[in-house]
């Protein structure tokens, strides 16, 4: 496979989507029928305007990555962070394979059962550093961290980022075909873990920069562990959809009771209750955590600012790619009516073959949508109009989850993918070449389970 960069592939996909606005008419479903409208070509000036507006809209995602970089810049100055890394590496000396296997399984399970992409982005850099110090090469590190997170999204069981929206738009139960889904997850974990372990090359492939670590000073690590653990737990509690997904209203009631004291909102402002933390909440909490760590480890104000700026500078490229991943979805527009036209064409191409064509539709959806909420709402609308048999919705939901996830596993419209590749300086061609055989395995296994779910539901 010829080497090509993530950016080049993104530009190629962007050009294809741009041309599609000239060639493919828009359309919508209305009253059970598909109405075909005129082509809605963006045009060069319109494209430029939408491109600029899309970056403005996606600034919070870039800022989130930069703040995480600043956080690691502070950690690297404490001395405790580097000492903690050394202790972990020494603890698992001659047990590196067991460690990476445990890490792969843990990240897939967390991603599948919990979700919460932002928190993964916060914790992955320390895992990268540990694996790097253990001697694993860059592609192995990427597959074991970011790759595992993406695998969990492809096999989601109770993910707040995925299954919540499937239940919301398809009116399904969270335990629908749960036995099949868990068996599918376990099989994918087995094959993915075995694939990586089989491909491991212990010859070091050094990063261009030692991004996150300073081990010249040894400091107490317990305060660091306590602070970081506390704030990660806070973020998890804040981002899990307690009311919407788990039907637990305790935190909403607690929030109302606290705000009943007028001085609370007056002093602290409007703080979201647990279950409703967003990207802004994430950024604020990471900044507060950085400040507390800097204070605990006696960093001077100038050292704190310089370290934070240095960390942000090192994360500039991942921040750029974080915003780039969502550009296509913003440029095409929220309605994505071109996607509706493509979906209607494919799903009605062969009578009775809607389920067969749904994987292709879902994979294409990964190009047009960077937000699973909007993607699955469109799939639900399409299914309502083209697949009236609601007993097929569990298999439609399963297909959508797998193949939308597969698209994000392969293409630069995935924030997790492009942030990880840029962080480790890996061209996407190298990733696709490395993972190609597993992709074939995944498609075969998922096809078998689609047939099983379709037969028994």
C-alpha positions in Angstrom: 0.0 0.0 0.0 1.4 3.4 -1.0 2.1 5.6 2.0 -0.3 8.6 2.2 -1.0 10.9 5.1 -4.1 11.3 7.1 -4.5 14.8 5.8 -4.3 13.8 2.2 -7.0 11.1 2.7 -9.2 13.6 4.4 -8.8 16.1 1.6 -9.6 13.3 -0.9 -12.8 12.4 1.0 -13.7 16.1 1.3 -13.3 16.6 -2.4 -15.6 13.6 -3.1 -18.3 14.9 -0.8 -17.9 18.4 -2.4 -18.5 16.9 -5.8 -21.4 14.9 -4.6 -23.3 18.2 -3.9 -23.1 18.9 -7.7 -24.1 15.4 -8.8 -26.6 14.0 -6.2 -29.9 15.7 -5.6 -31.1 16.3 -2.1 -34.1 14.5 -0.7 -36.2 13.9 2.4 -38.8 11.5 3.7 -42.3 12.9 4.2 -45.5 11.1 4.9 -44.0 7.7 4.2 -42.6 8.8 0.8 -39.2 9.9 -0.4 -39.3 13.3 -2.1 -36.4 14.1 -4.4 -35.4 17.7 -4.6 -33.0 19.7 -6.8 -29.2 19.5 -6.4 -27.9 21.8 -3.8 -24.3 22.5 -5.0 -22.2 24.3 -2.4 -20.0 26.1 -4.9 -16.5 27.3 -4.3 -17.4 30.4 -2.3 -20.0 28.6 -0.4 -17.5 25.9 0.3 -15.0 28.3 1.6 -17.5 30.1 3.8 -18.8 26.8 5.3 -15.2 25.6 5.8 -14.4 28.7 7.9 -17.7 28.4 9.8 -17.1 24.7 10.5 -13.7 25.4 12.2 -15.3 28.1 14.3 -18.0 25.6 15.4 -15.4 23.0 16.2 -13.1 25.2 18.2 -14.2 23.6 21.5 -12.9 20.2 20.3 -9.5 21.6 19.5 -9.4 23.5 22.8 -10.2 20.3 24.6 -7.2 18.6 23.1 -5.0 21.7 23.9 -6.1 21.8 27.5 -5.3 18.0 27.9 -1.9 18.8 26.4 -1.5 21.6 29.0 -2.5 19.3 31.7 0.3 16.8 30.7 2.7 19.7 30.5 2.0 20.4 34.2 2.3 16.8 35.1 5.7 16.5 33.4 7.0 19.3 35.7 5.9 17.7 39.0 8.5 14.9 38.9 5.9 12.7 40.4 4.4 11.8 37.0 7.7 10.6 35.6 8.4 8.7 38.8 5.0 7.0 38.6 5.7 5.9 35.1 9.0 4.4 36.1 7.3 2.5 39.0 4.6 1.1 36.7 7.2 0.1 34.0 9.4 -1.6 36.6 6.4 -3.3 38.2 5.6 -5.0 34.9 9.2 -5.7 33.8 9.2 -9.0 31.8 5.4 -8.9 32.0 4.9 -6.4 29.2 2.7 -8.7 27.1 0.4 -9.4 30.1 0.1 -5.7 30.7 -0.7 -4.8 27.2 -3.2 -7.6 26.9 -4.9 -6.4 30.2 -4.9 -2.9 28.8 -6.6 -3.9 25.5 -9.3 -5.8 27.2 -9.9 -3.1 29.8 -10.2 -0.3 27.3 -12.6 -2.3 25.0 -14.8 -3.2 27.9 -14.9 0.4 29.3 -15.6 1.7 25.8 -18.3 -0.9 25.2 -20.1 -0.6 28.6 -19.5 3.1 29.4 -18.4 5.2 26.5 -17.3 8.7 27.5 -14.8 9.6 24.7 -13.5 12.8 26.4 -12.3 10.8 29.5 -10.4 8.4 27.2 -8.7 11.3 25.6 -7.6 12.5 29.0 -6.1 9.2 30.2 -4.7 7.7 27.0 -1.5 9.9 26.9 -0.2 8.3 30.2 -0.9 4.8 28.7 1.0 5.8 25.6 4.0 6.8 27.7 3.9 3.6 29.8 3.8 1.4 26.6 6.5 3.5 25.0 8.8 3.1 28.0 8.1 -0.7 27.9 9.5 -0.8 24.4 6.5 -1.2 22.2 6.5 0.4 18.8 4.1 3.2 17.8 1.6 1.2 15.7 1.3 -1.3 18.5 0.7 1.5 21.0 -1.9 3.1 18.8 -3.8 -0.2 18.2 -3.7 -1.1 21.9 -5.1 2.3 23.1 -7.0 4.3 20.5 -7.8 1.2 18.5 -9.2 -0.6 21.5 -11.5 2.4 22.3 -12.8 2.3 18.7 -13.3 -1.4 18.9 -15.5 -0.9 22.0 -17.6 1.6 20.1 -18.1 -1.0 17.3 -19.3 -3.6 19.9 -21.1 -1.3 22.3 -23.3 -2.9 25.0 -24.4 -0.1 27.4 -22.3 2.8 26.0 -23.7 6.2 26.9 -22.3 7.5 23.6 -24.0 4.9 21.5 -26.6 2.6 23.0 -28.4 5.5 24.7 -29.2 7.0 21.3 -30.2 3.6 19.8 -32.7 3.2 22.6 -33.9 6.8 22.2 -34.6 6.6 18.4 -35.5 3.0 17.9 -37.5 2.6 21.1 -35.6 -0.6 21.9 -34.7 -2.1 25.3 -31.1 -1.9 26.4 -31.1 -5.7 26.8 -32.4 -6.6 23.3 -30.5 -9.5 21.9 -28.0 -9.0 24.7 -26.7 -12.6 24.6 -25.8 -12.3 21.0 -24.2 -8.9 21.5 -22.0 -10.1 24.5 -20.9 -13.2 22.6 -20.0 -10.9 19.6 -18.1 -8.6 21.9 -16.1 -11.4 23.5 -15.2 -12.9 20.1 -14.0 -9.5 18.8 -12.0 -9.0 22.0 -10.4 -12.4 21.5 -9.5 -11.8 17.8 -8.4 -8.2 18.2 -6.2 -9.1 21.2 -4.7 -12.1 19.5 -4.1 -10.0 16.3 -2.2 -7.4 18.2 -0.2 -9.8 20.3 0.7 -11.7 17.2 1.9 -8.5 15.5 3.9 -7.1 18.3 7.5 -6.1 17.5 9.5 -5.4 20.6 12.2 -3.4 18.6 11.8 0.2 19.8 10.4 2.7 17.3 11.1 5.9 19.1 8.8 8.9 19.1 10.2 12.0 17.6 9.6 13.8 20.9 9.5 12.6 24.5 6.1 14.1 24.8 4.9 13.7 28.3 7.6 12.7 30.8 10.3 14.2 33.0 11.9 11.8 35.4 14.9 13.9 36.6 13.1 14.6 39.9 11.5 12.0 42.1 8.5 13.3 44.1 5.7 11.7 46.1 3.2 10.1 43.8 0.3 9.5 46.3 -1.1 13.1 46.1 -1.0 13.0 42.3 -2.8 9.7 42.2 -5.5 11.0 44.6 -6.1 14.2 42.8 -6.3 12.7 39.3 -8.5 9.8 40.5 -10.9 12.2 42.2 -11.3 14.4 39.1 -11.7 11.4 36.8 -14.4 10.0 39.0 -16.0 13.4 39.0 -16.0 13.5 35.2 -17.4 10.0 35.0 -20.2 10.9 37.4 -20.9 14.1 35.5 -20.9 12.6 32.0 -22.9 9.4 32.6 -26.5 9.9 31.5 -28.0 9.0 34.8 -31.5 10.3 34.1 -31.8 9.6 30.4 -30.1 6.2 30.2 -30.2 4.7 33.7 -33.5 6.4 34.8 -31.8 7.6 38.0 -33.1 11.0 39.0 -31.2 11.4 42.3 -28.6 13.8 40.9 -31.2 16.0 39.2 -33.1 16.3 42.5 -29.9 16.9 44.4 -29.0 19.7 41.9 -32.4 21.3 42.4 -32.1 21.2 46.2 -28.6 22.7 46.2 -29.7 25.5 43.8 -32.7 26.3 46.0 -30.2 28.2 48.2 -29.9 31.4 46.3 -26.3 32.1 47.2 -25.1 28.9 45.5 -25.9 29.8 41.9 -25.0 33.4 42.7 -21.5 32.4 43.7 -20.8 29.5 41.4 -23.1 30.3 38.5 -25.1 27.7 36.5 -23.4 24.4 37.1 -24.8 21.4 35.2 -26.0 18.5 37.3 -24.3 15.1 37.1 -25.4 13.5 33.9 -25.2 16.7 31.9 -21.5 17.6 31.9 -20.5 18.7 28.4 -17.2 19.5 26.6 -17.2 22.9 28.4 -17.5 21.2 31.8 -14.7 18.9 30.8 -12.4 21.7 29.9 -13.1 23.7 33.1 -12.5 20.6 35.3 -9.2 19.7 33.6 -8.0 23.3 34.1 -9.0 23.2 37.8 -7.2 19.8 38.2 -4.1 21.3 36.6 -4.1 24.3 38.9 -4.5 22.1 42.0 -1.7 19.8 40.9 0.6 22.7 40.2 -0.2 24.2 43.7 0.3 20.8 45.5 3.7 20.3 43.8 4.8 23.9 44.5 5.2 25.1 40.9 5.7 28.8 40.6 3.2 30.8 38.6 5.7 31.4 35.7 6.7 27.7 35.7 3.0 26.7 35.7 2.2 29.0 32.7 5.3 28.0 30.7 4.6 24.2 31.4 1.0 24.6 30.4 1.9 26.5 27.2 4.6 23.9 26.3 2.1 21.1 26.8 -0.5 22.8 24.6 2.2 23.5 21.9 3.0 19.8 21.8 -0.7 19.0 21.2 -1.3 21.5 18.4 -1.4 18.9 15.6 -3.8 16.6 17.4 -6.0 19.6 18.2 -6.0 20.6 14.6 -7.1 17.1 13.6 -9.7 17.0 16.3 -11.5 19.9 14.6 -10.8 18.6 11.1 -12.6 15.3 11.8 -16.0 17.1 12.0 -15.6 19.4 9.1 -17.4 17.3 6.5 -20.5 17.0 8.7 -20.7 20.7 9.3 -20.1 21.6 5.6 -22.8 19.3 4.3 -25.2 20.6 6.9 -27.2 19.2 9.8 -29.9 17.7 7.5 -27.4 15.7 5.4 -30.1 15.3 2.7 -27.5 13.9 0.3 -27.0 11.0 2.7 -30.8 10.5 2.7 -30.8 10.3 -1.1 -27.9 7.8 -1.1 -29.5 5.7 1.6 -32.9 5.6 -0.2 -31.2 4.6 -3.4 -29.2 1.8 -1.9 -31.9 0.4 0.4 -34.5 0.3 -2.4 -32.1 -0.9 -5.1 -33.1 -4.6 -4.5 -36.5 -5.4 -3.1 -36.3 -7.2 0.2 -32.6 -6.6 0.5 -32.7 -3.7 2.9 -30.8 -5.6 5.6 -28.1 -6.6 3.1 -27.5 -3.0 2.0 -27.7 -1.5 5.5 -24.0 -2.1 6.3 -23.0 -0.1 3.3 -25.4 2.7 4.3 -24.0 2.7 7.8 -20.4 2.8 6.7 -21.2 5.8 4.4 -22.9 7.4 7.3 -19.6 7.5 9.1 -18.4 9.9 6.5 -21.3 12.3 6.6 -21.8 12.3 10.4 -19.4 12.9 13.2 -22.1 12.8 15.8 -23.7 9.4 16.6 -26.8 11.1 17.9 -27.5 12.7 14.5 -26.4 9.6 12.6 -28.7 7.1 14.4 -31.6 9.5 14.3 -31.3 9.6 10.5 -31.0 5.8 10.3 -34.2 5.5 12.5 -36.0 7.9 10.2 -34.9 5.9 7.1 -35.8 2.6 8.7 -39.3 3.9 9.6 -40.0 4.8 6.0 -38.2 1.9 4.2 -38.4 -1.0 6.7 -41.9 -0.9 8.2 -41.3 -4.2 10.0 -40.3 -3.0 13.4 -39.1 -6.5 14.4 -36.1 -5.8 12.1 -35.1 -2.8 14.1 -32.8 -4.7 16.5 -30.7 -6.0 13.6 -30.7 -2.6 12.0 -29.4 -1.0 15.2 -26.7 -3.7 15.5 -25.6 -3.2 11.8 -25.6 0.6 12.3 -23.4 0.3 15.4 -20.9 -2.1 13.8 -20.4 -0.5 10.5 -20.6 3.2 11.5 -18.0 2.2 14.0 -16.0 0.4 11.3 -16.0 3.6 9.3 -14.7 5.5 12.3 -12.1 2.8 12.7 -10.7 3.3 9.2 -11.4 6.9 8.0 -10.2 10.3 9.1 -13.7 11.5 9.9 -13.2 10.0 13.4 -11.9 12.3 16.1 -10.4 9.5 18.1 -8.7 8.0 15.1 -7.1 11.2 13.8 -6.1 12.5 17.2 -4.3 9.2 18.0 -2.6 9.0 14.6 -1.3 12.5 14.9 -0.3 12.1 18.5 1.9 9.1 17.5 2.9 10.5 14.1 1.5 7.5 12.2 0.2 7.9 8.6 -3.2 6.5 8.1 -1.9 4.3 5.3 0.3 2.5 7.8 -2.6 2.0 10.2 -4.8 0.5 7.4 -2.0 -1.8 6.2 -1.4 -2.9 9.8 -5.1 -3.6 10.6 -6.4 -4.7 7.2 -6.6 -8.4 8.0 -8.5 -7.8 11.2 -11.0 -5.6 9.4 -11.8 -8.7 7.2 -12.2 -10.8 10.3 -14.5 -8.2 11.8 -16.7 -8.0 8.7 -17.0 -11.8 8.6 -17.9 -12.2 12.3 -20.3 -9.3 12.2 -22.0 -10.7 9.1 -22.5 -14.0 10.8 -24.1 -12.3 13.8 -26.3 -10.1 11.6 -27.7 -13.3 10.0 -28.2 -14.9 13.5 -30.0 -11.8 15.0 -32.1 -11.4 11.8 -33.1 -15.1 12.1 -34.0 -15.1 15.7 -35.5 -11.7 16.1 
